[in-house]
Amino acid sequence: MWSQVYNPFGSAVLSTIVAALPIVCLLGLIAFARMQAHLAAIITLVLSLVIAIFAFGMPGGMALEAAGLGALTGLFPIGWIIINVIFLYRLTVENGSFKVLQDSIAGITADRRLQLLLVAFAFGAFFEGAAGFGTPVAVTGAILIGLGFSPLAASGLSLIANTAPVAYGALGTPIVTLGAVTNLDPIALGAMAGRQLPFFSLIVPFWLIWAFAGFRGMAQIWPAVLVCGVAFAVPQFLVSNFHGPWLVDVVASLVSMGCLVAFLRVWRPAEIWTSPALRNHPESAGAVGRPASLGAASTAETIGHHHSPGELFRAWLPWIILCAFVFVWGTQTFKDIVNPLFFPKWTFEGLHNMVQKVPPVVPKPTPEAAVYGFNILTMTGTGILLAAIVSGLAMKYSPLRLIRAYGETLWVVRYSLITIAAMLALGTLTRYSGVDATLGLAFAQTGFLYPFFAALLGWLGVALTGSDTASNVLFGNLQKITAGQLGLSEILMAASNSTGGVMGKMIDAQSIVVASTATNWFGHEGEILRFVFWHSIALAALVGGLVMLQAYVYPFTAMVVH
């Protein structure tokens, strides 16, 4: 058994700098060297192997097995989701039903800003709540590109929108996992997160439209943005505090969509914003994004599409089927019934229980398991694949054409799959080698300012792993231990790992690759990262500020769950 070493150089500063090199390398290669993501990921993975083996002393065999476990996890379930979402999207485009769906959304509103609220924020939140793990960005990015948004707008704005719902994604998986890791009550953790995130459920819709259309463009539609945000934030608070973490996003997203659509039947902005390009952004590859002032008659002409109820139903049917399959696949009842039928588990013998986490990251030396469960039947991607097949047959595709279309999809997403496998290999290696804990311990040394940095630690965890759930596994217990040492609320600090982490979702390489794949904008991951990076930092800092207030300042301290 090998015990992790968190200060291999005898200097916390030097050890932290070395531990941070893979992150700096990855972000630098993608954002500034403009290297293709799959190449950047492979180079960074090699660097991480060198650091893990030669700097942190991890045995080479263990390091390679950890990378292999991560690569497998990257392909299943995450890559499996992407392949099948893109498969369904391509079928609807080829069939022509996606154009009808586009027209139906324009029939609700021709204003691009309002379409963003409806699709990227509210509809995306439903998919986050039902499935998570990249599904919302893949679906909303594909829909937005189909609606005519520029690739950068579709990618970047889908990532910004997919923040506030993340802590309750996949039917509350991050919060439930956080409870299991920390041995704290998941109901209390979910309630605490529900006293933080509703503030950001109000902020993010405004932030989203501001990022797209500028302050003036946002101010013109503030009533609709407020309705969308309030209709999400209020159910988010109520369900998380009076029911539990499981259905928070599903309920809040449905209420938000319903209220927004109802509001748009009685209100519309004075100016209809018709450009799908980002305002004043040269990389949006489209028009400058200036609004067009349209009266009632010209608005109707702009929409100008009249489809029969039958056509509209057939256009929405694939996505209705997708929602149904994804929701069923996300329920624990379904997993409990189906998993016993076929759920092989593979133990990585050279790694399983051979790596030991040690204090202060954990209360006592704890071996790390390395078992991969290939629950292919209950993976969300399998539900999406079945939804795509059922939808394809309903759209009158022949079985042979479906097989050929699937092969074409595999070819289209090949580099994305390589990237995701390499990214997850990197994240898993980071966890088993203890490099992540070295970075976490650096945050834990901030004393009075720790509540602020607790949120940033969660942000770092998601940026490293691509998952709020994985970040909670990574740093949840460290948050609890540090809170005890500093006399802070364990519930508050642990929940802050998850709520701070949601803002890291938009910059993790996995999500960026999902966005670039969904929008067919391969090789532009650097542009997407540069666009969302400062939004991510600013929102994470706001979460940190709120946590500081809840830790020290009345009346915010009264919000803390005990």
Secondary structure, DSSP 4 states (H G I P E B T S, - for coil): -EE--S-TTS-HHHHHHHHHHHHHHHHIIIIIS---HHHHHHHHHHHHHHIIIIIS---HHHHHHHHHHHHHHIIIIIIHHHHHHHHHHHHHHHHTHHHHHHHHHHHH---HHHHHIIIIIIIHHHHHHHT-TTHHHHHHHHHHHHTT--HHHHHHHHHHHSSTTGGGHHHHHHHHHHHHHHTS-HHHHHHHHTTTHHHHHHHHHHHHHHHHHHHHHHHTTHHHHHHHHHHHHHHHHHHHHHT-SSSHHHHHHHHHHHHHHHHHTT---SSB----SPTT-GGG-S-----B---HHHHHHHH-----HHHHHHHHHHHHHHHHHHHHHHSHHHHHHHGGGS--EEE-TTTTTTEEE-TTSSSS-EEEP-EEE--TTTSHHHHHHHHHHHHHHHTT--HHHHHHHHHHHHHHTHHHHHHHHHHHHHHHHHHHHTHHHHHHHHHHTTGGGHHHHHHHHHHHHHHHHS-HHHHHHHHHHHHHHHHHHHT--HHHHHHHHHHHHGGGTTTSHHHHHHHHHHTT-TT-HHHHHHHHHHHHHHHHHHHHHHHHHHHHSTTGGGGS--
